[in-house]
């Protein structure tokens, strides 16, 4: 259907021949030209072919048309235009830096002279200079592209060329080169010490040109200054920000060396110079060792010990604290930089419990188990009080309060009576150590002074101040019991004594401190019996006796001792495997705290940990990662334990793993394979235990486990 130039030339030849010779352009028909024979001469046009026809002899117009028809319609049209586009383009033997591209074979009649391959990174366009062109002989059906970059997506297209030009481009082929091990070091490796047992390690990735993979993971190695080998852990980078890893469970006040190397599925990158840092000091983790005590005198004890093990000192020891106490007395404290001290000015014949702890700049360490020593005996102190009342017309009742400081087992009480003013000894007797009252009979009328003192194995103690009594034949009402402060455990039975004398026999009455009557049993001897003491029974009580000759009264203050109130609990710190709790006592119930009980549970039964009265925090270790727990604490004293505190809900760090976001799929696919990047799974601070991979074929509904 195109136009051409037809030139006719006459030749005298025995036969006619037609030759088809397609050049690179075409022409249009011009008017006939005079001459022998004929020739179809081209004019430049993109659509037509150039035909040259030669005929020997004389032909007519019809013969010329037959010749031209034979050239245009009896030849294959592929000989008259560029070849068709290559098909079956595919990637074979893809490696990290090369790939073999193959395509389908062309028929011999196609006239293909060469194949042209273009390849580029998939992220680039087909702009000039963004792709590489390669000419391949028509005898070849594959070609190895080289000098590629690892783990890079490339796009390839192909053309066929004959002497008329290039074909249309083939369908584009996308392939991914394999990975290689990274060749660059991580950059900007830094350490931020967070505390005695943790540090934050940060770094920047290597130069992207050295990754040789789509994604990098990191291998962090750490060892202490006295360690031989690095302990390694794998770190998966987060989606945003610089890679980092928080190291926990480190030893306090220890120098560490850290290395970080990039790695992928094909290898590990170069090892950079190690970074070193030193953790902060912590309180000593173990108590002083080999604690002993030795009694020196009735007021002095020598205490000796060894330092805590070096491995648990957790810093530079600043000194030691010596804690000593007796009975319910609150602990006293002494500080020393030495490992031998003498405790002075102690109470005589008293059992002391002694503990020692070491401390650093971070605080007090763990107290040692207590040891006990008893100071030596000494002379008793004075009795706590003395009374002398007329009990009959010729008798007196002497009563006393035992010494506050007996300084040894009391063997007897000595009672002495002298006449006033002569000073003549009227009476002296040793009373049993179990007695606190003694009636002296056969007294004559007159005025007397009375003394009482205690005696033990060392000797007689200090005499009481004298009390004076007048014997005149009358016996007014009087109470020879002593009031005062009484402490009693809740739930116990207790008696408030009110022993009296008088003639005629006195009447006895009890009232509470607010003037109300009492609803407890009054014994025959006038004492008040309280059964099952409750906290509401605490307070003041007054006993009064009277007869026509006189009146007397004593008062008590009753303190009801109860278990402590529940402490207040809070969570201080959490890691993947530890939780540290702290608490504060609110009310000791009238008796010093002796211990605490910390409880925790995930599922099932509560797990208990008992601590001393001085320890108000506890780190619970070896807990499961990412686990919810409940914590509570009880306080105890000599009376009992408090109710548990309000449970506090917490959890160790970490959660279930998750895949990346939908816009960042963990796989890359080509025509023949799927590459799954398991390292893109986000662990969320809990180590992976396993990965389950499944796939399903198209048009099927059964998942296949890899």
C-alpha positions as CSV (number, residue, x, y, z in Angstrom):
1,X,0.0,0.0,0.0
2,X,3.0,2.3,0.0
3,X,4.4,4.6,-2.7
4,X,7.7,4.1,-4.6
5,X,9.8,5.4,-7.5
6,X,9.7,3.4,-10.6
7,X,12.6,3.9,-13.1
8,X,12.5,1.9,-16.3
9,X,15.7,1.0,-18.2
10,X,16.0,-1.2,-21.2
11,X,18.7,-3.9,-21.4
12,X,19.4,-6.4,-24.1
13,X,19.7,-9.6,-22.0
14,X,18.7,-13.2,-22.9
15,X,16.5,-13.5,-19.7
16,X,14.9,-11.4,-17.0
17,X,15.7,-11.6,-13.3
18,X,14.2,-9.8,-10.2
19,X,16.3,-9.0,-7.2
20,X,14.9,-7.9,-3.8
21,X,17.4,-5.8,-1.8
22,X,15.9,-4.0,1.2
23,X,17.9,-1.0,2.3
24,X,17.2,1.1,5.5
25,X,14.7,3.4,4.0
26,X,11.9,3.5,1.4
27,X,10.6,5.7,-1.5
28,X,7.6,6.8,-3.5
29,X,6.7,6.3,-7.2
30,X,7.9,9.0,-9.6
31,X,6.9,9.5,-13.2
32,X,8.5,7.1,-15.7
33,X,11.9,8.0,-17.1
34,X,13.2,7.2,-20.5
35,X,15.7,4.4,-20.8
36,X,16.3,0.8,-21.3
37,X,14.9,-1.7,-18.7
38,X,13.3,-0.7,-15.4
39,X,14.3,-0.1,-11.8
40,X,12.3,0.7,-8.7
41,X,14.4,3.5,-7.1
42,X,13.8,4.5,-3.5
43,X,12.7,7.8,-2.0
44,X,13.2,8.2,1.8
45,X,10.1,7.3,3.6
46,X,9.8,5.3,6.9
47,X,7.0,3.0,5.6
48,X,8.1,1.5,2.3
49,X,10.8,-0.8,1.0
50,X,13.2,-0.2,-2.0
51,X,12.9,-2.6,-4.8
52,X,15.4,-3.0,-7.7
53,X,14.2,-5.0,-10.7
54,X,16.3,-5.8,-13.8
55,X,14.8,-7.5,-17.0
56,X,16.6,-8.7,-20.0
57,X,14.6,-8.4,-23.0
58,X,11.4,-6.6,-23.8
59,X,8.5,-6.7,-21.4
60,X,5.2,-5.1,-21.3
61,X,3.4,-3.3,-18.5
62,X,1.6,-6.4,-17.4
63,X,4.9,-8.2,-17.1
64,X,6.3,-5.5,-14.9
65,X,3.3,-5.7,-12.6
66,X,3.8,-9.4,-12.4
67,X,7.4,-8.9,-11.4
68,X,6.5,-6.3,-8.7
69,X,3.7,-8.5,-7.4
70,X,6.1,-11.3,-7.1
71,X,8.4,-9.2,-5.0
72,X,5.7,-7.7,-2.7
73,X,3.4,-10.5,-2.1
74,X,5.2,-13.7,-2.7
75,X,8.0,-12.9,-0.2
76,X,7.8,-13.3,3.7
77,X,6.8,-10.0,5.2
78,X,9.5,-10.6,8.0
79,X,12.1,-10.0,5.4
80,X,10.7,-6.5,4.9
81,X,10.6,-5.1,8.5
82,X,12.4,-5.4,11.9
83,X,12.0,-8.7,13.7
84,X,9.4,-9.4,16.4
85,X,10.2,-8.8,20.1
86,X,12.1,-11.4,22.0
87,X,10.0,-13.8,24.2
88,X,10.6,-16.1,27.1
89,X,13.0,-13.8,28.9
90,X,14.1,-15.4,32.1
91,X,16.9,-15.4,34.7
92,X,19.0,-18.4,35.4
93,X,21.8,-19.1,37.9
94,X,21.3,-15.8,39.7
95,X,24.3,-15.2,42.0
96,X,25.4,-12.3,44.1
97,X,27.2,-10.4,41.3
98,X,26.1,-12.2,38.1
99,X,23.1,-13.8,36.4
100,X,22.4,-15.7,33.1
101,X,19.6,-14.2,31.0
102,X,18.0,-16.6,28.5
103,X,15.3,-16.1,25.8
104,X,13.4,-18.1,23.2
105,X,15.0,-19.1,19.9
106,X,14.2,-17.2,16.6
107,X,13.5,-19.1,13.3
108,X,16.4,-18.9,10.8
109,X,14.3,-16.9,8.4
110,X,13.9,-14.0,10.8
111,X,17.1,-12.4,9.7
112,X,18.1,-11.5,13.3
113,X,21.7,-10.3,13.3
114,X,22.2,-9.4,17.1
115,X,20.3,-9.2,20.3
116,X,20.4,-6.1,22.5
117,X,20.1,-6.4,26.3
118,X,19.3,-3.4,28.6
119,X,19.6,-3.8,32.4
120,X,19.3,-1.4,35.3
121,X,18.4,-1.3,39.0
122,X,14.7,-1.7,39.4
123,X,14.5,1.6,41.4
124,X,16.0,3.5,38.4
125,X,14.1,4.7,35.3
126,X,15.0,4.0,31.7
127,X,16.5,7.4,31.3
128,X,19.7,7.8,29.4
129,X,22.7,6.8,31.5
130,X,20.6,4.8,34.0
131,X,20.9,1.5,32.2
132,X,23.6,-0.7,30.6
133,X,23.4,-1.9,27.0
134,X,24.9,-5.2,25.8
135,X,25.1,-6.6,22.2
136,X,24.8,-10.4,21.9
137,X,25.3,-12.4,18.7
138,X,22.3,-13.9,17.1
139,X,23.9,-17.3,17.5
140,X,23.5,-17.0,21.3
141,X,20.3,-17.6,23.3
142,X,21.7,-16.6,26.7
143,X,24.1,-14.1,28.2
144,X,25.8,-13.7,31.6
145,X,25.4,-10.2,33.1
146,X,28.3,-9.5,35.5
147,X,29.5,-6.7,37.8
148,X,26.1,-6.6,39.5
149,X,25.6,-5.6,43.1
150,X,24.5,-8.2,45.7
151,X,21.0,-8.3,47.1
152,X,19.8,-5.8,44.4
153,X,16.7,-5.9,42.3
154,X,17.4,-5.5,38.6
155,X,15.1,-5.1,35.6
156,X,16.1,-6.5,32.1
157,X,14.6,-6.0,28.7
158,X,15.7,-7.4,25.3
159,X,15.5,-6.4,21.6
160,X,16.3,-8.2,18.4
161,X,18.1,-6.4,15.6
162,X,18.3,-7.0,11.9
163,X,19.5,-4.8,9.0
164,X,16.1,-2.9,9.2
165,X,16.5,-1.9,12.9
166,X,15.4,-2.9,16.4
167,X,12.4,-4.8,17.4
168,X,10.0,-3.7,20.1
169,X,11.2,-4.4,23.7
170,X,10.4,-7.7,25.3
171,X,8.4,-7.9,28.4
172,X,10.5,-6.7,31.4
173,X,12.1,-9.3,33.6
174,X,12.8,-8.5,37.3
175,X,15.2,-10.6,39.3
176,X,17.0,-10.3,42.7
177,X,20.7,-11.0,43.0
178,X,21.8,-13.2,46.0
179,X,23.3,-11.7,49.2
180,X,26.9,-11.6,50.2
181,X,28.3,-11.1,53.6
182,X,28.6,-7.4,54.6
183,X,32.0,-5.8,54.1
184,X,31.7,-2.6,56.2
185,X,32.0,-2.0,59.9
186,X,29.3,-0.5,62.1
187,X,29.8,3.1,62.9
188,X,29.5,5.4,65.9
189,X,29.5,2.6,68.5
190,X,28.6,4.1,71.9
191,X,27.7,3.0,75.4
192,X,25.5,4.7,77.9
193,X,25.7,3.3,81.4
194,X,22.2,3.1,82.8
195,X,23.0,1.7,86.3
196,X,24.9,-0.9,88.1
197,X,23.5,-3.8,86.0
198,X,22.5,-2.2,82.7
199,X,23.9,-0.2,79.8
200,X,22.5,1.0,76.5
201,X,24.6,0.2,73.4
202,X,23.9,2.2,70.2
203,X,25.5,2.3,66.8
204,X,25.0,3.4,63.2
205,X,24.7,0.8,60.3
206,X,27.6,0.3,58.0
207,X,27.8,2.3,54.7
208,X,24.8,1.0,52.7
209,X,27.2,0.2,49.8
210,X,28.7,-2.5,52.0
211,X,25.6,-4.2,53.2
212,X,25.4,-6.7,50.3
213,X,21.9,-7.5,51.5
214,X,18.5,-6.0,51.7
215,X,18.5,-6.1,55.5
216,X,21.2,-6.4,58.2
217,X,21.1,-7.9,61.6
218,X,23.8,-7.4,64.2
219,X,25.8,-9.7,66.5
220,X,26.7,-8.0,69.7
221,X,29.5,-9.5,71.8
222,X,30.3,-8.7,75.4
223,X,32.8,-9.8,77.9
224,X,34.1,-8.6,81.3
225,X,37.7,-7.5,81.7
226,X,38.6,-10.8,83.3
227,X,36.6,-12.9,80.7
228,X,38.2,-15.0,78.0
229,X,35.5,-15.1,75.4
230,X,32.8,-12.9,74.2
231,X,29.2,-13.9,74.8
232,X,27.1,-13.1,71.7
233,X,23.6,-12.1,71.2
234,X,21.8,-11.3,67.9
235,X,20.1,-7.9,67.6
236,X,17.4,-7.1,65.1
237,X,17.2,-3.5,64.2
238,X,14.0,-1.6,64.8
239,X,12.0,0.0,62.0
240,X,13.0,3.5,63.0
241,X,16.0,5.1,64.7
242,X,19.5,3.8,65.2
243,X,20.1,0.2,66.1
244,X,20.4,-0.3,69.8
245,X,20.4,-2.9,72.5
246,X,19.9,-2.6,76.3
247,X,22.3,-4.9,78.1
248,X,20.8,-6.1,81.4
249,X,22.0,-8.5,84.1
250,X,25.5,-7.0,84.1
251,X,27.8,-7.1,87.1
252,X,28.1,-3.9,89.1
253,X,31.3,-1.9,89.0
254,X,32.8,-4.1,86.2
255,X,34.7,-3.1,83.1
256,X,33.1,-4.6,80.0
257,X,34.3,-4.8,76.3
258,X,31.6,-4.7,73.6
259,X,31.8,-5.4,69.8
260,X,29.1,-5.2,67.2
261,X,29.3,-6.8,63.8
262,X,26.8,-6.7,61.0
263,X,25.7,-10.0,59.5
264,X,23.2,-11.4,57.0
265,X,22.3,-14.8,55.6
266,X,25.6,-15.0,53.8
267,X,28.2,-14.0,56.4
268,X,29.5,-11.7,59.0
269,X,31.1,-8.3,58.5
270,X,34.5,-7.2,59.8
271,X,35.1,-6.9,63.5
272,X,35.6,-3.3,64.7
273,X,37.8,-2.3,67.7
274,X,36.0,-3.1,70.9
275,X,34.3,-0.4,73.0
276,X,34.8,-0.5,76.8
277,X,32.7,0.9,79.6
278,X,32.4,0.4,83.4
279,X,29.0,-0.2,85.2
280,X,28.1,1.9,88.2
281,X,28.6,0.7,91.7
282,X,25.8,-1.1,93.5
283,X,25.3,-2.2,97.1
284,X,27.3,-5.2,98.2
285,X,25.5,-8.4,97.1
286,X,26.7,-10.6,100.1
287,X,27.1,-9.9,103.8
288,X,30.5,-9.8,105.6
289,X,31.8,-13.3,106.3
290,X,32.8,-15.2,109.5
291,X,31.1,-12.9,112.0
292,X,31.9,-13.7,115.6
293,X,31.5,-11.9,119.0
294,X,33.1,-12.3,122.3
295,X,32.0,-10.9,125.7
296,X,34.6,-8.8,127.4
297,X,32.8,-7.3,130.4
298,X,29.3,-6.7,131.7
299,X,29.1,-3.7,129.3
300,X,31.4,-4.6,126.4
301,X,31.5,-7.1,123.5
302,X,34.2,-7.5,120.8
303,X,32.9,-8.2,117.3
304,X,35.0,-9.4,114.4
305,X,34.3,-10.3,110.7
306,X,35.8,-10.7,107.2
307,X,34.9,-8.5,104.2
308,X,32.3,-9.8,101.7
309,X,33.7,-11.9,98.8
310,X,35.5,-9.7,96.3
311,X,33.1,-10.9,93.6
312,X,30.1,-9.5,95.4
313,X,31.4,-6.2,96.8
314,X,30.0,-4.4,93.7
315,X,32.1,-1.3,94.3
316,X,34.6,0.2,96.6
317,X,33.8,-0.6,100.2
318,X,33.3,2.6,102.2
319,X,33.0,0.9,105.6
320,X,30.8,-1.3,107.7
321,X,27.7,-0.8,109.9
322,X,27.3,-2.9,113.0
323,X,23.7,-3.4,114.2
324,X,23.1,-4.6,117.7
325,X,19.8,-4.9,119.6
326,X,18.1,-6.9,122.4
327,X,14.6,-8.1,122.9
328,X,12.2,-5.6,121.4
329,X,14.7,-2.8,121.6
330,X,15.2,-1.0,118.3
331,X,18.6,-1.7,116.7
332,X,21.5,0.6,117.5
333,X,24.1,1.3,114.8
334,X,27.8,1.8,114.8
335,X,30.0,2.6,111.8
336,X,33.6,1.5,111.3
337,X,36.1,1.2,108.5
338,X,37.9,-1.7,110.3
339,X,36.8,-5.3,110.7
340,X,37.1,-5.4,114.5
341,X,35.1,-3.2,116.9
342,X,34.3,-3.2,120.6
343,X,30.7,-2.4,121.6
344,X,30.7,-0.3,124.8
345,X,28.1,0.9,127.3
346,X,25.9,-2.1,126.8
347,X,23.3,-3.3,129.3
348,X,24.6,-5.7,131.9
349,X,23.7,-9.4,131.6
350,X,21.8,-8.8,128.4
351,X,21.5,-11.0,125.3
352,X,22.5,-8.9,122.2
353,X,21.9,-9.9,118.6
354,X,24.6,-8.5,116.3
355,X,24.6,-8.1,112.5
356,X,27.1,-6.5,110.2
357,X,26.7,-5.1,106.7
358,X,29.1,-3.5,104.2
359,X,28.3,-0.4,102.3
360,X,29.5,1.4,99.1
361,X,28.7,4.7,97.6
362,X,25.5,3.2,96.3
363,X,24.2,2.2,99.7
364,X,24.0,-0.5,102.3
365,X,24.5,-4.1,101.4
366,X,23.0,-7.3,102.8
367,X,23.1,-7.8,106.6
368,X,24.9,-10.9,107.9
369,X,22.9,-13.5,109.8
370,X,22.8,-12.4,113.5
371,X,25.1,-13.8,116.2
372,X,24.4,-13.5,119.9
373,X,26.5,-12.7,122.9
374,X,25.4,-12.1,126.5
375,X,27.2,-9.5,128.6
376,X,28.5,-10.6,132.0
377,X,26.5,-10.4,135.3
378,X,26.9,-7.4,137.6
379,X,25.3,-6.1,140.8
380,X,21.6,-5.6,140.5
381,X,20.1,-2.2,140.0
382,X,17.7,-0.7,142.5
383,X,14.2,-2.0,142.8
384,X,11.7,-0.1,140.7
385,X,9.5,1.1,143.6
386,X,8.6,0.3,147.2
387,X,5.5,0.6,149.4
388,X,5.0,-0.1,153.1
389,X,1.4,-0.1,154.4
390,X,-0.2,-1.0,157.7
391,X,-1.9,-4.3,157.0
392,X,-3.0,-5.2,160.6
393,X,-2.8,-3.4,163.9
394,X,0.7,-4.9,164.5
395,X,1.8,-5.7,161.0
396,X,3.0,-4.0,157.9
397,X,2.9,-5.0,154.2
398,X,6.1,-4.3,152.2
399,X,5.9,-4.5,148.4
400,X,8.3,-3.6,145.6
401,X,8.8,-3.6,141.9
402,X,11.6,-5.8,140.6
403,X,14.7,-4.0,139.4
404,X,14.6,-2.7,135.8
405,X,18.2,-4.0,135.5
406,X,18.6,-7.1,137.5
407,X,22.0,-7.6,135.8
408,X,21.8,-11.4,136.5
409,X,19.3,-13.9,137.9
410,X,17.9,-12.5,141.2
411,X,18.6,-14.9,144.1
412,X,16.7,-13.0,146.8
413,X,15.3,-9.7,147.9
414,X,16.5,-8.2,151.2
415,X,14.0,-6.4,153.4
416,X,15.3,-4.2,156.3
417,X,13.3,-2.2,158.9
418,X,14.8,0.3,161.3
419,X,13.2,2.2,164.1
420,X,13.1,5.9,163.9
421,X,14.9,7.9,165.3
422,X,17.2,5.4,167.0
423,X,18.2,3.6,163.8
424,X,18.0,0.3,165.7
425,X,17.3,-2.6,163.3
426,X,13.9,-4.0,164.0
427,X,13.7,-6.5,161.2
428,X,15.7,-8.0,158.4
429,X,14.8,-10.9,156.2
430,X,15.7,-12.5,152.8
431,X,12.6,-13.0,150.6
432,X,12.2,-15.4,147.8
433,X,13.1,-14.0,144.3
434,X,9.6,-14.9,143.1
435,X,8.0,-12.6,145.7
436,X,7.2,-8.9,145.3
437,X,5.4,-8.4,148.6
438,X,6.1,-9.5,152.2
439,X,4.1,-9.0,155.4
440,X,6.1,-8.3,158.6
441,X,4.2,-9.1,161.7
442,X,4.7,-8.4,165.4
443,X,5.4,-4.7,164.9
444,X,5.2,-2.4,167.9
445,X,3.7,1.0,167.8
446,X,6.1,3.5,166.5
447,X,7.7,5.0,163.4
448,X,9.9,3.0,161.0
449,X,12.0,3.3,157.9
450,X,11.9,0.4,155.3
451,X,14.5,-0.6,152.7
452,X,14.5,-3.3,149.9
453,X,17.3,-4.4,147.6
454,X,17.9,-7.3,145.3
455,X,20.8,-9.7,145.3
456,X,22.3,-12.0,142.6
457,X,25.4,-14.2,142.3
458,X,27.6,-11.1,142.2
459,X,26.2,-9.6,145.4
460,X,23.6,-7.3,146.8
461,X,22.5,-4.4,144.7
462,X,21.8,-0.8,145.4
463,X,19.3,-0.1,148.2
464,X,16.0,1.6,147.5
465,X,15.3,5.0,149.1
466,X,13.7,4.4,152.5
467,X,9.9,4.7,152.9
468,X,8.4,5.6,156.4
469,X,5.5,3.9,158.1
470,X,3.8,4.7,161.4
471,X,2.3,1.8,163.3
472,X,-0.6,3.2,165.5
473,X,-3.2,0.4,165.7
474,X,-5.3,1.7,162.8
475,X,-5.5,0.2,159.3
476,X,-6.9,2.6,156.7
477,X,-7.7,1.3,153.1
478,X,-4.6,1.1,150.9
479,X,-3.3,-0.6,147.7
480,X,0.1,-2.3,147.8
481,X,0.0,-3.2,144.1
482,X,1.7,-0.8,141.7
483,X,0.0,0.8,138.6
484,X,1.9,1.8,135.5
485,X,2.2,0.9,131.9
486,X,1.3,-2.6,130.8
487,X,1.8,-4.1,127.3
488,X,-0.1,-7.1,126.3
489,X,-0.6,-9.0,123.0
490,X,-3.9,-8.9,121.4
491,X,-5.9,-12.0,122.2
492,X,-4.1,-12.8,125.4
493,X,-5.7,-12.9,128.9
494,X,-4.4,-10.2,131.2
495,X,-4.8,-9.2,134.9
496,X,-4.5,-5.7,136.3
497,X,-3.6,-6.2,139.9
498,X,-5.2,-4.3,142.8
499,X,-4.2,-5.9,146.1
500,X,-5.4,-4.0,149.1
501,X,-5.3,-3.8,152.9
502,X,-7.6,-2.2,155.4
503,X,-9.6,-2.8,158.5
504,X,-12.5,-2.8,158.1
505,X,-12.1,-4.5,154.7
506,X,-12.2,-1.9,151.9
507,X,-14.5,-1.8,149.0
508,X,-13.0,-1.9,145.5
509,X,-14.1,-0.1,142.3
510,X,-12.7,0.1,138.7
511,X,-13.3,2.7,136.1
512,X,-11.9,3.4,132.6
513,X,-9.9,6.5,131.9
514,X,-13.0,8.3,130.6
515,X,-14.9,7.6,133.8
516,X,-17.0,4.8,132.4
517,X,-17.4,1.5,134.3
518,X,-15.7,-1.7,133.2
519,X,-17.4,-4.8,131.8
520,X,-14.6,-7.2,132.7
521,X,-14.4,-9.6,135.7
522,X,-13.3,-8.2,139.0
523,X,-11.6,-11.0,141.1
524,X,-12.1,-11.5,144.8
525,X,-8.8,-9.9,145.6
526,X,-10.0,-6.8,143.7
527,X,-7.9,-7.4,140.5
528,X,-9.4,-6.8,137.0
529,X,-9.3,-9.9,134.7
530,X,-9.5,-9.1,130.9
531,X,-10.0,-12.2,128.8
532,X,-9.0,-12.2,125.1
533,X,-7.6,-8.6,125.0
534,X,-8.7,-6.7,122.0
535,X,-7.4,-3.4,120.6
536,X,-10.5,-1.7,122.1
537,X,-9.4,-2.7,125.5
538,X,-6.4,-0.4,125.4
539,X,-6.4,2.8,127.4
540,X,-6.5,4.0,131.0
541,X,-7.8,2.0,134.1
542,X,-8.1,3.2,137.7
543,X,-8.6,1.0,140.8
544,X,-9.9,2.7,143.9
545,X,-10.3,1.2,147.4
546,X,-11.8,2.8,150.5
547,X,-13.0,2.2,154.0
548,X,-14.1,4.6,156.8
549,X,-10.4,5.3,157.6
550,X,-9.1,6.1,154.2
551,X,-9.0,5.9,150.4
552,X,-6.3,4.8,147.9
553,X,-6.1,4.4,144.2
554,X,-3.7,3.3,141.4
555,X,-3.9,3.8,137.6
556,X,-2.8,1.6,134.7
557,X,-2.2,2.5,131.0
558,X,-2.8,-0.6,128.9
559,X,-1.1,-0.9,125.5
560,X,-2.5,-3.7,123.3
561,X,0.2,-5.0,121.0
562,X,-1.1,-6.1,117.5
563,X,0.4,-7.2,114.3
564,X,1.6,-4.4,112.0
565,X,-0.6,-2.7,109.4
566,X,0.0,-3.8,105.8
567,X,3.0,-2.0,104.2
568,X,2.7,0.1,101.1
569,X,4.2,-1.6,98.1
570,X,5.4,-0.2,94.8
571,X,7.5,-1.5,91.8
572,X,10.9,0.0,91.3
573,X,12.3,-1.7,88.2
574,X,11.5,-4.3,85.6
575,X,13.6,-6.3,83.1
576,X,12.8,-9.3,80.9
577,X,13.5,-11.7,83.8
578,X,13.5,-9.6,87.0
579,X,11.2,-7.3,89.0
580,X,12.4,-5.2,91.9
581,X,9.8,-4.2,94.5
582,X,10.1,-1.7,97.4
583,X,7.8,-1.2,100.4
584,X,7.3,1.0,103.4
585,X,5.9,0.1,106.9
586,X,3.0,2.3,108.1
587,X,2.3,1.1,111.6
588,X,4.3,-1.5,113.6
589,X,1.3,-2.3,115.9
590,X,3.2,-1.2,119.1
591,X,6.0,-3.7,118.7
592,X,9.0,-3.3,116.4
593,X,8.9,-4.9,113.0
594,X,10.9,-8.2,113.0
595,X,10.6,-9.3,109.3
596,X,8.8,-8.9,106.0
597,X,7.3,-11.5,103.7
598,X,7.2,-10.7,100.0
599,X,4.9,-12.8,97.8
600,X,4.5,-13.0,94.0
601,X,2.6,-15.2,91.6
602,X,1.9,-15.5,87.9
603,X,-0.5,-18.5,87.9
604,X,-1.1,-20.9,90.8
605,X,0.2,-20.5,94.3
606,X,1.9,-17.5,95.9
607,X,5.7,-17.8,96.2
608,X,7.1,-16.3,99.4
609,X,10.4,-14.6,100.2
610,X,11.2,-13.6,103.8
611,X,13.5,-10.6,104.5
612,X,14.9,-8.9,107.7
613,X,13.3,-5.9,109.3
614,X,16.0,-3.6,107.7
615,X,15.5,-4.8,104.2
616,X,12.7,-2.9,102.5
617,X,13.3,-3.9,98.8
618,X,13.8,-7.1,97.0
619,X,14.7,-8.1,93.4
620,X,13.0,-11.3,92.2
621,X,15.0,-13.0,89.5
622,X,14.5,-15.8,86.9
623,X,11.0,-14.8,86.0
624,X,9.5,-15.6,82.5
625,X,9.8,-13.0,79.9
626,X,6.7,-10.9,79.1
627,X,4.7,-12.5,82.0
628,X,2.1,-10.7,84.1
629,X,2.5,-11.1,87.9
630,X,1.0,-10.0,91.1
631,X,3.1,-8.8,94.1
632,X,2.1,-8.2,97.7
633,X,4.0,-7.9,101.1
634,X,3.3,-8.6,104.8
635,X,5.0,-7.2,107.8
636,X,5.6,-9.1,111.0
637,X,6.4,-8.4,114.7
638,X,6.5,-10.5,117.8
639,X,2.7,-10.5,117.9
640,X,2.1,-11.8,114.4
641,X,2.0,-10.7,110.7
642,X,-0.1,-8.1,109.0
643,X,-2.7,-8.7,106.4
644,X,-1.2,-8.7,102.9
645,X,-0.8,-5.3,101.2
646,X,-3.0,-4.4,98.3
647,X,-1.7,-6.6,95.3
648,X,0.2,-4.7,92.7
649,X,-0.1,-5.9,89.1
650,X,3.1,-5.7,86.9
651,X,4.8,-7.7,84.2
652,X,8.3,-8.5,83.0
653,X,9.4,-6.7,79.9
654,X,8.6,-8.2,76.5
655,X,5.7,-9.4,74.4
656,X,4.7,-11.8,71.7
657,X,6.6,-11.4,68.4
658,X,5.0,-9.6,65.5
659,X,5.7,-9.4,61.8
660,X,6.6,-6.1,60.2
661,X,4.0,-3.6,59.0
662,X,2.0,-4.6,55.8
663,X,3.9,-2.0,53.8
664,X,7.2,-3.7,54.7
665,X,6.6,-7.4,53.8
666,X,9.2,-9.9,55.0
667,X,9.6,-11.6,51.6
668,X,10.8,-11.0,48.0
669,X,9.6,-13.1,45.2
670,X,10.7,-13.7,41.6
671,X,9.7,-16.2,38.9
672,X,11.2,-19.2,40.6
673,X,11.6,-18.6,44.3
674,X,10.5,-16.7,47.4
675,X,13.0,-15.3,49.9
676,X,11.6,-15.0,53.4
677,X,13.5,-12.7,55.8
678,X,12.9,-14.3,59.2
679,X,15.1,-11.7,60.8
680,X,12.4,-9.1,60.2
681,X,10.3,-10.7,62.9
682,X,10.1,-8.2,65.8
683,X,11.0,-10.1,69.0
684,X,9.7,-7.4,71.3
685,X,12.4,-8.0,73.9
686,X,11.6,-11.7,74.3
687,X,14.0,-14.2,72.6
688,X,12.4,-16.2,69.8
689,X,11.8,-19.9,70.6
690,X,10.8,-21.0,67.1
691,X,9.3,-19.7,63.8
692,X,6.5,-21.5,62.0
693,X,6.4,-20.9,58.2
694,X,3.4,-22.0,56.0
695,X,2.5,-21.5,52.4
696,X,-0.6,-22.3,50.3
697,X,-0.8,-23.0,46.5
698,X,-3.2,-20.9,44.5
699,X,-6.7,-22.3,44.2
700,X,-6.1,-24.6,47.2
701,X,-7.2,-24.2,50.8
702,X,-4.6,-26.3,52.6
703,X,-1.6,-24.7,54.3
704,X,1.7,-26.5,53.9
705,X,4.2,-26.2,56.8
706,X,7.8,-25.7,55.9
